[in-house]
Amino acid sequence: MVETKALIKTPLEGGEELSRAPPESRERELLPAAPRTPPVLVPIRSLGANHRERIARHLLALEPRDRYLRFGFAANDEQIQRYADSLNFDRDEIFGIYNRRLELIAMAHLAFSADTDLAACAEFGVSVLKSARGRGYGARLFDRAAMHARNEGVNRMFIHALSENNTMLKIARNAGAIVERDGSESEAHLHLPPATLDTRLSELVAEQVAQTDYRIKVQVKQFWDVLAGVQALRRDVQEAQRITPK
């Protein structure tokens, strides 16, 4: 789990690291190994019903193999659309990572049990587009979901996955979950400690950072869209002037 202090310090430290000029190769050999810097913060925001269309678009963009691993079967477009349409944003929590083009490149579904006897349990599912793999987004979404689950009073998180879904099961094991395999399917369950003041503050800060990041991305995209429209109009005018006889 990312602590509140890390949420605030990480972007600043990451920026400082990027702004430093790399030392010469000879000097680098003589210098002691630099301490590891914390990972750059990835804004993860909660998604509401107004994001349903983008969620469907994200899932439909998954390749056949990824669909199979995410849903446990070879889901077709109609089944995926039905899943997106059935998401209960009042009961469950959906988290997402957007890129600068406002494309949903990774998302997680934290499903709370509708059974009152299992109110302290939640199930986790995640999907990441092929173009965004290798950046640890799945693990980050898991940590974000686990923090939210703790704050909601959940004491056990489940992951139901195909046994061949090594990436998902690795995320669960790294988080300390117990994985039980039953043939072609596996189930991981992670016991969660009670919420603390730090988990509540961390989630509040993380959500505010993600909301701010999203608003900035929206404004930047709008600016570039307007600029692209102006440039297209200018090209049309120039082309019309070129072909118009004098």
N, C-alpha and C positions, 0 to 999 in steps of 0.2 A: 504494500500500500504506500502511496506517495504521501508524505507528510506535508502539512500546510506550508512550512518554511521552504520545502523543496519546490512547491508549486510556484512560489514567488521568486526564488533565487535562480531556478534552472534556466529560464529564458535569458536572464541577464548574463549568467556565467557562460551560456552557450554563445551569446553574441560576442563576448569578450574573447572567447577562444577562436572564433572565426576571424576576428579582426587582427589577430596577432600574425606577424610575418613569420613563416617557418624558418627555423635555424638552419645554417649551412650543414651539409651532410657530415663534414668533419667535426663540427662542434656538437652535432647531435650524438655522435658516438661517444664523446667525452662527458656529456651531461648525464646525470642520473635519470632513471625512468620517471617520466612525469606522472603525477597521480591521476587516476582515472576521474574524468569529469562526469557529473551526473547527466543522464540522457536528456535531450531536448524535450521540452514539454509538448505533448500532442493533445490539442484541444479535442475533447470528447464531450459532445452535448447530448442532452435528452431530446428525443424526437417525439413530436405530437402528431395528431391526426392530419395536420396540414402537410406533413412530410410523407404521407402514405404513397403518393404517386412516385416520389423519388425512391422510396424503399422498394416498391415493385420494380422500378427500372433497374435498381442495383441488383436485385435477385435474378431478374431476367437476363442480366448481362453475365451471370456466372456461366462458366463453361460446363458441359455435361458432367464431367468428372467432379467438379466442385458442387454441382447441384446434388449429385448422388451422395457425396460425403456430408453435405449440410443437412439434407432431409432424410437420409437413410434409404432413399430409393431414387430412381431416375425420374425426377419430377419434370413434367412438361410445363409449357407456358401457362396453360389454363390452371393447373394445380398451384403453381407459384402465385398467379394472380389471385386465386381464391384464398391462399394463405395471407397475402398482403391485405386483402379486403377484410379478413376476419380478425386482424390484430385488434386487441382490446387495450387501447391506450389508457383507459381509466383504471384497469386492474394491473396490467403489466408495465414494464419499463423497457423502452427501446433506446439504445445508445448508438450514435453514429459519428463517423469521422468524414469530414468533407475536405476535398482538395480546393485549390484556388479557383477552379472552374465550377465550383458548387456541385461537383459530382460526388455522390455518396460512395466512397471507395471501401468502406468497412462498416459493418453494423453488428450489433449484438441484441439478442432478445432475452430479457430476464423475465421468465414467465412465473407468476405466483400461482400457487395452487388455489383452485376454486373450492376445494374441500376445506371446510372450517377445521377439521381435525388435522389437516396438514398445512395450516396457515403459516407455520414457521419454516416452510420449505419453499425452494424456488429452483427452477431449471434454467440452465444457461445454454444458449446456442449462438454461434458466431459465423460470419461469412466475410471473406476478404477477396476483392477482385485480384485477378492474376497480376495486373500491373502494379499492385501495391503490396505484394508479398515481400517477405524478407526484412520488414521494418519493425517487427514485433507488435503490430497492431492487434493481433488476436489476444496476446497476453495483456496488453494495456486495457483492452476492452473487458477482459476477465477481471482485472484488478478494480476497474471502475464499477463493474456490476457487483462485485463482492462487497465493495465499500457501501454501495447503496443498499444492498441486501441487509448488511449489518445494521445500518441506520433504520431500516424498516422492521427490525426485530426478527429477521430470519436467522436461524442458527444452523441451517444445513443447505448447501447448494449442490445440485445434481447436474451431471452432464451425461446424457445418453448419446452414445456415438458408436459408429461402426468400429470394429476392432482394427480395421485397416487405416482408420483415420489417425495416423501417428501424430500429426501436428496438434490436433485437439487434445489427445490424451497426454501429450508431452506438456502442454500448457497446464492441464489439470495436475499432473504429477509435480511439476515445478512449484505449483501453488500449495503443495502439501496434501493434495487429495488422495484418497484411497481408490484405486482402480480395480474393479472386479470384472473379469472377462468371462463371457458366457458364449462360446462359439464365435459367431460372426459379429456379435454385438458386445459392447462393454459399457459399464456404468461407473462413473466416478462420483464420489461424494466427499464434500469438504465441510468439515465442522467450522463454523464461524464464531469467533468470540463476540461478546456483546459490544454494542456501539460505545464509543467514548466521545468526549468533547472534541478530540482531534479528528476523529472520523467525520463528525458532523461539520466541523469547520472546513476540513479538507474538501468534502463534497460541495459545500457552498462555494468555496473559492474556485474549485475546478469547473463548476457549472457557470459561474460568472465569467471566467476566463474564456470558456468555450462559446458562450453567448456573444461576448464582445468580438471574439475572433470571427464568428459567423457573420455578424453585422458588417464587419470590415470587409470580408470577402464579398458580401452582397454589394456593397457600395463600389468596390473596385471593379467587380464584374459589370455593374451598370455603367461605370465610366468607360470601360473598354468597349462595351456594346455600343454606346453612343458614339464614341470615337470611330469605331468601325463603320457605323452608319454614315457619319459625316464623310469619311474617306471614300466610301462607296458612291455617295452622291457626287462628290467632287470628280471622281473618275468618270461617272456618267456624263457630267457636264462637259468635261474635257473631251470625251469621245464624241459627244454631239457637236461641239465646236469644230472638231477636226474634220468631221464628215460633212458638215453643213457647207454648201457652196457659197463662195463669196460673190 
